[in-house]
């Protein structure tokens, strides 16, 4: 029986070890399906369970109340994390900002912050929300402690209240299911799913978990399209990812995923930023991926992104896109010769939710196919190599 046939994407994923401990090294698979492959397939069912779990919990309600209380008091709300949790924190800020506006509280002091920097300069009041998948990230936990010591409230979204982070925070929102790959996909979407449920409580609007699950499922269907793009970008010497608006969180996540999984040196740039001094370092060996799914100010974002891709075409960059279905026909095909993945867009979901979750599975699928094309195993993020394992140990990881 193959690993693929043994995995049931509809079944709940395991939680952390009992007693709590960091997740063990993923078992090695010498070819696909990788653990990452399985995790992508599991995300629609995970979405239904996490949304139901958080929406029905006292802790989810407590976090929604704490967010509203901070807004009423005029104090800051800071969402923080490291790595994949940091990019998820950026997406969560957009989800909560929209929820507050929909609930009649626009203009909240809401931002994301990298955990190490936040630990050095915590807010003296308000609310800090830590994002840490396993709950053991040292910098994030230090930020939560510093926030509490400075007088801010501390909340965390994590897999279990038994984790170290769960022992620090006043409010613990549990996601309950642990990513089985170290190239985190569940670790990226699960806190944003929890935030989507909390956002619905903040706004007072209904949330249909089936619609969220359908969006995630749709994003993982075009395997052939992902393979075509991967085949054209796999030999690039470096990769650039560009985005605008809400999509900037996904752009940073894609950059991280590509480096973890396929080891292509990569960098993120805002759509406007790429046009101000960065093109001289590019050429035909450069790959570029545009993410564009944000529903807000789409015409302006598309116009500037089109100019950026036109400039890239002149230089000879290999360009691809992950783009909303409504924009597919408006973006000239010749500007993405490496291909494109189409993002579904559900108008009944809040715009940031549709963007950050709609792009999640396409960017993960493309990452996994890049790893296949380059012959790298994404699950262990190169820590099966003694040099990189020693590097992680030297960094305290």
Secondary structure, DSSP 8 states (H G I E B T S, - for coil): --HHHH--TTS------SS----------SSSS-HHHHHHHHHHHHHHHHHHHHHTSHHHHHHHHHHHHHHHHT--EEEEESTHHHHHHHHHHHHHHHHHHHTT-TT--EEEEEHHHHHHS--SSSEEEEE-SSS--HHHHHHHHHHHHHT-EEEEEES-TTSTGGGT-SEEEE-----SSSS-SHHHHHHHHHHHHHHHHHHT----HHHHHHHHHHHT--HHHHHHHHHHHTT-SEEEEEE-TTHHHHHHHHHHHHHHHH---EEEEETTGGGTT-GGG--TTEEEEEEE---TTHHHHHHHHHHHHHHHHHHT-EEEEEEEGGGTTTS-GGG-TTEEEEE---TTS-HHHHHHHHTHHHHHHHHHHHHHHHT--TTTTTTTSHHHHHHHHHTT-
